[in-house]
Amino acid sequence: MNPIETEAFKKPLQHIGEWEEFVVQHYPEPNGPAATTESGKPAVGHAPDKKEIEFRNYEADARPTVREFYRLNHTFQSYEFGQAKRKEYLGLNRMTMSVWEAAEYLNQLIDDSDPDTDMSQLQHLLQTAEHLRRDGQPRWMILTGLVHDLGKILCLWGEPQWAVVGDTFPTGCAYSPKIVFPKFFEANPDSKDSRYNTPNGVYEPGCCLDKVSLSWGHDEYIYHVCRDYLPEEGLAMLRYHSFYPWHRESEYTHLLNDKDQALLPWVNRFNPYDLYTKSHSKPDEVALRPYYEDLIREFFPDKIRW
């Protein structure tokens, strides 16, 4: 049987939130100037910076399911794979529905195998958005929090987890050793392809991240769904919120231009809300829906293409 058809290939994680749990462990909450409210006060709640010696040995501590997830992700997320998925999905011809309908559609991803939460995907999105709202962030940023994970509907269309979630990274050029589990890239054909295994690869230095093909997943997909509706800062938050090699490890700076440098503080401002706002307190969907439907109407038409 083709390995793509096996259940293990499709579902290496016990539940889709397991990757996010690993990311929170690997990237403890920072204390930086970007993670602030409009008034300049610390947002979300921050711990002091940790010394390098205090970070977990993630290769030793990671669950076997997480290791298998990264093995699959790093093996198969090639430049050609990403180009093929862009061609398959970015015509946005799968469905037509409102943003709120998309969030309700995503609720099918509730996973009974997750022992830590029985929250729906919509409730997770509302948690992020409500923390942004509490801290007085701009309305467009609150809405960005609401929609940032809607690209996970790719799972409902048959995509394996490693092609939907995961730390994103550039394809078409050499892999940074600071990407988690870098040894797994040895099985990726691009690592042995002279077109793709140099620092610049198929790109020009300073070309701008707009021209770089990141590994395929929910970030890239939701960016394209929303690109006509949200401001540039919000779109950067959508596209790069899982691009940890850039905004946490300061890698791939040779591909950046001034625009990317200007957007980086906005990505860093958003990320604590993405990673550190999950709790067991369920938002009241019924009570909050009128506020968020009004906010959605401010930026989106009634129906959009997915």
LUMDO-168721 format. One record per residue (C-alpha): residue number from 1; x, y, z. Coordinates in Angstrom, 2 decimals, m for minus. Example, Ala and Ser with C-alpha at 12.3 -4.5 7.8 and 13.67 -1.06 7.14 Angstrom:
% LUMDO-168721
+-----+---------+---------+---------+
:   i :      xx :      yy :      zz :
+-----+---------+---------+---------+
:   1 :   12.30 :   m4.50 :    7.80 :
:   2 :   13.67 :   m1.06 :    7.14 :
+-----+---------+---------+---------+
This chain:
% LUMDO-168721
+-----+---------+---------+---------+
:   i :      xx :      yy :      zz :
+-----+---------+---------+---------+
:   1 :    0.00 :    0.00 :    0.00 :
:   2 :    1.19 :    3.50 :   m0.78 :
:   3 :    2.27 :    5.10 :    2.54 :
:   4 :    0.15 :    8.14 :    1.73 :
:   5 :   m2.90 :    5.91 :    2.08 :
:   6 :   m2.04 :    4.56 :    5.54 :
:   7 :   m3.78 :    5.85 :    8.64 :
:   8 :   m0.47 :    6.48 :   10.40 :
:   9 :    0.58 :    8.76 :    7.56 :
:  10 :   m2.63 :   10.74 :    7.83 :
:  11 :   m2.74 :   11.05 :   11.62 :
:  12 :    0.61 :   10.93 :   13.42 :
:  13 :   m0.68 :   13.13 :   16.27 :
:  14 :   m3.17 :   11.92 :   18.83 :
:  15 :   m5.15 :   15.12 :   18.33 :
:  16 :   m4.56 :   18.21 :   16.22 :
:  17 :   m3.78 :   20.38 :   19.25 :
:  18 :   m0.83 :   18.17 :   20.21 :
:  19 :    1.48 :   20.07 :   17.86 :
:  20 :    0.48 :   23.39 :   19.46 :
:  21 :    1.16 :   21.97 :   22.93 :
:  22 :    4.65 :   21.04 :   21.78 :
:  23 :    5.24 :   24.53 :   20.36 :
:  24 :    4.28 :   26.16 :   23.67 :
:  25 :    6.80 :   23.91 :   25.43 :
:  26 :    9.53 :   24.57 :   22.89 :
:  27 :    8.92 :   28.34 :   22.75 :
:  28 :    8.16 :   29.44 :   26.32 :
:  29 :    6.34 :   32.74 :   26.58 :
:  30 :    8.75 :   35.60 :   25.94 :
:  31 :    8.96 :   38.94 :   27.65 :
:  32 :    9.51 :   41.39 :   24.85 :
:  33 :    8.48 :   44.89 :   23.81 :
:  34 :    6.41 :   43.63 :   20.89 :
:  35 :    3.94 :   41.79 :   23.13 :
:  36 :    2.17 :   44.88 :   24.41 :
:  37 :   m1.24 :   46.50 :   24.32 :
:  38 :   m2.03 :   49.76 :   22.55 :
:  39 :   m1.09 :   51.63 :   25.72 :
:  40 :    2.29 :   49.91 :   25.86 :
:  41 :    1.42 :   47.69 :   28.81 :
:  42 :    2.37 :   43.99 :   28.75 :
:  43 :   m0.28 :   41.88 :   27.04 :
:  44 :   m1.58 :   38.40 :   27.87 :
:  45 :    0.77 :   37.89 :   30.86 :
:  46 :    4.48 :   37.40 :   30.49 :
:  47 :    7.21 :   35.53 :   32.29 :
:  48 :   10.81 :   36.72 :   32.40 :
:  49 :   13.09 :   35.56 :   29.62 :
:  50 :   14.47 :   32.10 :   30.23 :
:  51 :   18.15 :   31.34 :   30.00 :
:  52 :   19.13 :   28.92 :   27.27 :
:  53 :   19.95 :   26.18 :   29.78 :
:  54 :   16.35 :   26.26 :   31.06 :
:  55 :   14.79 :   25.36 :   27.73 :
:  56 :   13.51 :   21.81 :   27.34 :
:  57 :   15.51 :   19.31 :   25.34 :
:  58 :   12.68 :   18.98 :   22.89 :
:  59 :   14.21 :   16.12 :   20.91 :
:  60 :   14.44 :   14.02 :   24.06 :
:  61 :   11.15 :   15.15 :   25.61 :
:  62 :    8.86 :   15.14 :   22.57 :
:  63 :    6.17 :   12.48 :   22.46 :
:  64 :    6.65 :    9.76 :   19.82 :
:  65 :    3.58 :   11.04 :   17.98 :
:  66 :    5.11 :   14.53 :   17.76 :
:  67 :    8.41 :   13.13 :   16.49 :
:  68 :    6.54 :   11.16 :   13.84 :
:  69 :    4.59 :   14.27 :   12.88 :
:  70 :    7.81 :   16.22 :   12.30 :
:  71 :    9.39 :   13.31 :   10.45 :
:  72 :    6.52 :   13.25 :    7.98 :
:  73 :    6.36 :   17.04 :    7.74 :
:  74 :   10.07 :   17.46 :    7.06 :
:  75 :   10.22 :   14.52 :    4.66 :
:  76 :    7.34 :   15.51 :    2.41 :
:  77 :    7.11 :   19.32 :    2.60 :
:  78 :    9.16 :   19.90 :   m0.54 :
:  79 :    9.14 :   22.89 :   m2.87 :
:  80 :    7.20 :   20.98 :   m5.53 :
:  81 :    4.69 :   19.69 :   m2.97 :
:  82 :    3.91 :   23.24 :   m1.85 :
:  83 :    3.55 :   24.46 :   m5.42 :
:  84 :    1.14 :   21.63 :   m6.20 :
:  85 :   m1.00 :   22.42 :   m3.12 :
:  86 :   m1.14 :   26.10 :   m4.04 :
:  87 :   m2.41 :   25.12 :   m7.47 :
:  88 :   m4.95 :   22.74 :   m5.93 :
:  89 :   m6.40 :   25.07 :   m3.28 :
:  90 :   m5.71 :   28.72 :   m4.06 :
:  91 :   m8.32 :   28.93 :   m6.77 :
:  92 :  m10.65 :   29.08 :   m3.73 :
:  93 :  m13.28 :   26.99 :   m5.45 :
:  94 :  m14.15 :   24.49 :   m2.70 :
:  95 :  m16.98 :   26.32 :   m0.91 :
:  96 :  m18.67 :   29.70 :   m0.54 :
:  97 :  m19.61 :   30.65 :    3.01 :
:  98 :  m19.38 :   33.42 :    5.57 :
:  99 :  m16.53 :   33.68 :    8.08 :
: 100 :  m18.83 :   32.61 :   10.92 :
: 101 :  m20.14 :   29.68 :    8.88 :
: 102 :  m16.54 :   28.64 :    8.25 :
: 103 :  m15.86 :   28.68 :   11.99 :
: 104 :  m18.92 :   26.51 :   12.61 :
: 105 :  m17.85 :   24.20 :    9.77 :
: 106 :  m14.43 :   23.87 :   11.43 :
: 107 :  m16.15 :   22.65 :   14.59 :
: 108 :  m16.19 :   19.19 :   13.02 :
: 109 :  m12.55 :   19.00 :   14.12 :
: 110 :  m13.53 :   18.47 :   17.78 :
: 111 :  m11.38 :   15.49 :   18.73 :
: 112 :  m12.59 :   13.03 :   21.37 :
: 113 :   m9.03 :   11.73 :   21.72 :
: 114 :   m7.86 :   15.00 :   23.29 :
: 115 :   m8.15 :   14.48 :   27.05 :
: 116 :   m7.33 :   18.09 :   27.91 :
: 117 :  m10.24 :   19.94 :   26.37 :
: 118 :  m13.71 :   19.46 :   24.99 :
: 119 :  m13.80 :   22.90 :   23.41 :
: 120 :  m14.83 :   23.40 :   19.83 :
: 121 :  m12.52 :   25.02 :   17.32 :
: 122 :  m14.78 :   28.11 :   17.36 :
: 123 :  m14.35 :   28.42 :   21.12 :
: 124 :  m10.57 :   28.31 :   20.72 :
: 125 :  m10.78 :   31.10 :   18.15 :
: 126 :  m13.04 :   33.13 :   20.43 :
: 127 :  m10.56 :   32.75 :   23.28 :
: 128 :   m7.81 :   34.29 :   21.14 :
: 129 :  m10.05 :   37.08 :   19.88 :
: 130 :  m11.44 :   37.86 :   23.33 :
: 131 :   m7.96 :   38.26 :   24.82 :
: 132 :   m7.08 :   40.65 :   22.01 :
: 133 :  m10.30 :   42.54 :   22.66 :
: 134 :   m9.65 :   42.67 :   26.40 :
: 135 :   m6.23 :   44.22 :   25.80 :
: 136 :   m7.64 :   46.96 :   23.57 :
: 137 :   m5.99 :   45.76 :   20.37 :
: 138 :   m7.25 :   47.20 :   17.03 :
: 139 :  m10.52 :   45.82 :   15.70 :
: 140 :   m8.85 :   44.34 :   12.63 :
: 141 :   m6.41 :   42.53 :   14.93 :
: 142 :   m9.24 :   41.11 :   17.03 :
: 143 :  m10.78 :   39.79 :   13.82 :
: 144 :   m7.41 :   38.37 :   12.76 :
: 145 :   m7.41 :   36.41 :   16.02 :
: 146 :  m10.86 :   35.06 :   15.22 :
: 147 :   m9.90 :   33.80 :   11.74 :
: 148 :   m6.25 :   32.83 :   12.19 :
: 149 :   m6.82 :   29.06 :   12.43 :
: 150 :   m9.70 :   28.73 :    9.98 :
: 151 :   m7.27 :   27.30 :    7.44 :
: 152 :   m7.42 :   24.07 :    9.43 :
: 153 :  m10.52 :   23.24 :    7.40 :
: 154 :   m7.95 :   21.65 :    5.08 :
: 155 :   m8.13 :   18.67 :    7.46 :
: 156 :  m11.80 :   18.30 :    6.58 :
: 157 :  m10.89 :   18.04 :    2.90 :
: 158 :   m8.62 :   15.06 :    3.39 :
: 159 :   m5.25 :   16.70 :    3.97 :
: 160 :   m2.95 :   14.90 :    6.45 :
: 161 :   m2.01 :   16.74 :    9.62 :
: 162 :    1.59 :   17.36 :    8.50 :
: 163 :    0.23 :   19.31 :    5.51 :
: 164 :   m2.07 :   21.47 :    7.66 :
: 165 :   m0.26 :   22.34 :   10.91 :
: 166 :    3.38 :   22.55 :   11.94 :
: 167 :    6.13 :   25.15 :   12.13 :
: 168 :    6.39 :   26.74 :    8.70 :
: 169 :    9.69 :   27.28 :    6.90 :
: 170 :   10.89 :   28.32 :    3.45 :
: 171 :   11.09 :   25.69 :    0.73 :
: 172 :   13.23 :   26.14 :   m2.34 :
: 173 :   16.35 :   26.98 :   m0.32 :
: 174 :   18.51 :   25.39 :    2.37 :
: 175 :   16.81 :   24.39 :    5.61 :
: 176 :   17.90 :   26.25 :    8.73 :
: 177 :   19.43 :   24.06 :   11.46 :
: 178 :   17.25 :   25.99 :   13.92 :
: 179 :   14.05 :   24.42 :   12.58 :
: 180 :   12.88 :   21.81 :   15.07 :
: 181 :   14.10 :   18.27 :   14.31 :
: 182 :   16.36 :   19.40 :   11.45 :
: 183 :   17.78 :   15.90 :   10.91 :
: 184 :   14.47 :   14.80 :    9.47 :
: 185 :   15.13 :   16.98 :    6.42 :
: 186 :   17.75 :   14.47 :    5.32 :
: 187 :   14.91 :   12.40 :    3.85 :
: 188 :   13.48 :   15.36 :    1.92 :
: 189 :   14.55 :   15.20 :   m1.75 :
: 190 :   15.15 :   18.96 :   m1.80 :
: 191 :   18.04 :   18.57 :    0.64 :
: 192 :   19.98 :   16.78 :   m2.12 :
: 193 :   18.81 :   18.97 :   m5.03 :
: 194 :   21.34 :   21.59 :   m6.07 :
: 195 :   18.54 :   23.96 :   m7.05 :
: 196 :   17.17 :   24.06 :   m3.52 :
: 197 :   19.96 :   23.32 :   m1.03 :
: 198 :   21.91 :   26.60 :   m1.09 :
: 199 :   21.15 :   29.53 :    1.27 :
: 200 :   19.32 :   31.46 :   m1.47 :
: 201 :   18.10 :   28.52 :   m3.52 :
: 202 :   15.62 :   29.71 :   m6.14 :
: 203 :   15.39 :   33.22 :   m4.58 :
: 204 :   17.33 :   36.44 :   m4.87 :
: 205 :   18.82 :   37.92 :   m1.68 :
: 206 :   16.42 :   40.47 :   m0.18 :
: 207 :   13.61 :   39.28 :   m2.44 :
: 208 :   10.87 :   39.75 :    0.27 :
: 209 :    8.96 :   36.99 :    2.00 :
: 210 :    6.05 :   37.61 :   m0.40 :
: 211 :    8.15 :   35.83 :   m3.02 :
: 212 :    9.20 :   32.92 :   m0.80 :
: 213 :    7.24 :   29.66 :   m0.91 :
: 214 :    6.76 :   28.60 :    2.69 :
: 215 :    5.86 :   25.06 :    3.59 :
: 216 :    2.19 :   24.43 :    2.87 :
: 217 :   m0.43 :   24.56 :    5.62 :
: 218 :   m3.31 :   26.40 :    7.27 :
: 219 :   m1.33 :   29.67 :    7.60 :
: 220 :   m0.71 :   30.03 :    3.87 :
: 221 :   m4.24 :   28.98 :    2.99 :
: 222 :   m6.06 :   31.41 :    5.32 :
: 223 :   m3.75 :   34.22 :    4.21 :
: 224 :   m4.95 :   33.78 :    0.63 :
: 225 :   m8.59 :   33.48 :    1.70 :
: 226 :   m8.36 :   36.81 :    3.57 :
: 227 :   m5.86 :   38.77 :    1.45 :
: 228 :   m8.48 :   41.08 :   m0.07 :
: 229 :  m10.11 :   41.96 :    3.24 :
: 230 :   m7.63 :   42.54 :    6.08 :
: 231 :   m4.84 :   45.14 :    6.40 :
: 232 :   m1.29 :   44.15 :    5.57 :
: 233 :   m0.31 :   43.78 :    9.22 :
: 234 :   m3.15 :   41.32 :    9.82 :
: 235 :   m2.25 :   39.34 :    6.73 :
: 236 :    1.34 :   39.02 :    7.97 :
: 237 :   m0.01 :   37.67 :   11.26 :
: 238 :   m2.01 :   35.05 :    9.38 :
: 239 :    0.77 :   33.99 :    7.04 :
: 240 :    3.70 :   33.99 :    9.44 :
: 241 :    2.30 :   33.13 :   12.87 :
: 242 :    3.85 :   29.63 :   12.63 :
: 243 :    7.07 :   30.81 :   10.95 :
: 244 :    9.07 :   30.39 :   14.15 :
: 245 :   12.46 :   30.09 :   12.41 :
: 246 :   12.02 :   33.73 :   11.40 :
: 247 :   10.26 :   35.52 :   14.24 :
: 248 :   11.71 :   33.45 :   17.11 :
: 249 :   15.08 :   32.26 :   15.76 :
: 250 :   15.97 :   35.24 :   13.49 :
: 251 :   16.75 :   32.95 :   10.57 :
: 252 :   16.39 :   33.67 :    6.82 :
: 253 :   17.20 :   37.35 :    7.28 :
: 254 :   19.05 :   37.31 :    3.93 :
: 255 :   15.68 :   36.93 :    2.17 :
: 256 :   13.99 :   39.87 :    3.92 :
: 257 :   13.39 :   43.39 :    2.69 :
: 258 :   12.33 :   46.56 :    4.51 :
: 259 :    8.65 :   45.60 :    4.31 :
: 260 :    9.29 :   42.32 :    6.12 :
: 261 :   11.27 :   44.10 :    8.82 :
: 262 :    8.40 :   46.54 :    9.35 :
: 263 :    5.85 :   43.71 :    9.67 :
: 264 :    7.91 :   41.60 :   12.09 :
: 265 :    6.87 :   43.55 :   15.23 :
: 266 :    3.22 :   43.00 :   14.33 :
: 267 :    3.75 :   39.24 :   13.98 :
: 268 :    5.49 :   39.20 :   17.36 :
: 269 :    2.69 :   41.27 :   18.85 :
: 270 :    0.13 :   38.70 :   17.73 :
: 271 :    1.90 :   35.47 :   18.62 :
: 272 :    1.41 :   35.48 :   22.43 :
: 273 :   m2.33 :   35.56 :   21.81 :
: 274 :   m2.04 :   32.58 :   19.48 :
: 275 :    0.02 :   30.45 :   21.87 :
: 276 :   m0.76 :   31.45 :   25.44 :
: 277 :   m4.48 :   32.25 :   25.68 :
: 278 :   m5.91 :   28.73 :   25.82 :
: 279 :   m7.77 :   27.86 :   29.01 :
: 280 :  m10.62 :   25.67 :   30.18 :
: 281 :  m12.99 :   28.63 :   30.44 :
: 282 :  m15.42 :   28.37 :   27.55 :
: 283 :  m16.44 :   31.55 :   25.74 :
: 284 :  m20.19 :   32.01 :   25.40 :
: 285 :  m20.71 :   31.60 :   21.65 :
: 286 :  m24.32 :   32.75 :   21.74 :
: 287 :  m23.60 :   35.91 :   23.70 :
: 288 :  m20.51 :   36.81 :   21.66 :
: 289 :  m21.89 :   36.05 :   18.20 :
: 290 :  m23.60 :   39.46 :   17.61 :
: 291 :  m20.37 :   41.33 :   18.40 :
: 292 :  m18.28 :   39.17 :   16.10 :
: 293 :  m20.79 :   39.09 :   13.27 :
: 294 :  m20.81 :   42.90 :   13.37 :
: 295 :  m16.99 :   42.91 :   13.36 :
: 296 :  m16.90 :   40.47 :   10.44 :
: 297 :  m19.29 :   42.68 :    8.42 :
: 298 :  m16.92 :   45.61 :    8.92 :
: 299 :  m14.21 :   43.86 :    6.90 :
: 300 :  m15.75 :   40.96 :    4.95 :
: 301 :  m18.66 :   40.58 :    2.53 :
: 302 :  m21.51 :   38.26 :    3.48 :
: 303 :  m19.97 :   35.29 :    1.67 :
: 304 :  m16.41 :   34.61 :    0.60 :
: 305 :  m14.73 :   31.87 :   m1.38 :
: 306 :  m12.87 :   29.02 :    0.30 :
+-----+---------+---------+---------+
